[in-house]
């Protein structure tokens, strides 16, 4: 009898573990409207203990002078645990039902509002100064190319200027074209000088009719406005009128730099020249348009400036989320009712003599 009791106890423990495992697996399989009902699962061990303590009290007792007929417990006696198991699993399923499992179908309607950006690049001969490695122009091209590569959702164009200005690359989402345009930049293709106002005015003309709520010019120069028909302050007023932000970057070390001073036999002649940047004008342009002025004294500083602008001008995302919930408790409820029905039938038929 002790062996039979030990086996029944082991079976009850296994049934209890199975019920707990059912609740644990179900809790992670769905979303639940009332997940706190899972705390009822803590009562499963209490039911098992109650069953083990009170199970024997319901058994009939008889007196006999010979126990030989009872030394072997009928195997069907162990099946009595099935009735308890059916009831416990039904209870576990009903806990899941009242917790209301739900599945959800969700999707997002994601739209990107790219930014229209014009890179206005000074390509005057002073951009060949060697205070950057290998020179200011090559450093500016490299850093600008990295900036373009990380702005996949934006329309970007390139304007270049010396004593006059032209559009090197119109606004486009084809960044390969933009990168090729930057790679081909060189000095000496335009009239000599530095026409900051003309460069900004050309950039504004490219942006003013473009679609998009956010329009930006990144204007880079290493000098002072010395030519052109448009004053930088007038170009800044135009930018403000059309809602265009201008970030200005002054490129050049503090002090002197080895810079071109002329040409001899078709090659530039270099000498140490004082670096002069009209920071006041660049700062005024940025202030009028709601942008910001930066001074780049090295390539690493120039790279950090573009990174800051990248953070300031993040592409806007409009996200509409749709979610539809579906009740999933029906199958659990039907299964629980089937287990209770099976327990009732077995108790009143096959196990009637044992209970």
Secondary structure by P-SEA (a helix, b strand, c coil): caaaaaaaaaaaaaaaaaaaaaaaaaaaacccccccccccccaaaaaaaaaaaaccccbbbbbbccccccccccccccccaaaaaaaaaaaaaaaaaaabbbbbbbbbbcccbbbbbbbccccccccccccccccaaaaaaaaaaaaaaacccbbbbbbbbccccccccccccaaaaaaaaaaacccccccccccaaaaaaaaaaacccccccbbbbbcccccccccccccaaaaaaaaaaabbbbbbbbbcccccccccccccccbbbbcccccccaaaaaaaaaaaacbbbbbbccaaaaaaaaaaaaaaccbbbbbbbbbbbbbcaaaaaaaaaaaaaaaaaaaaccccccc
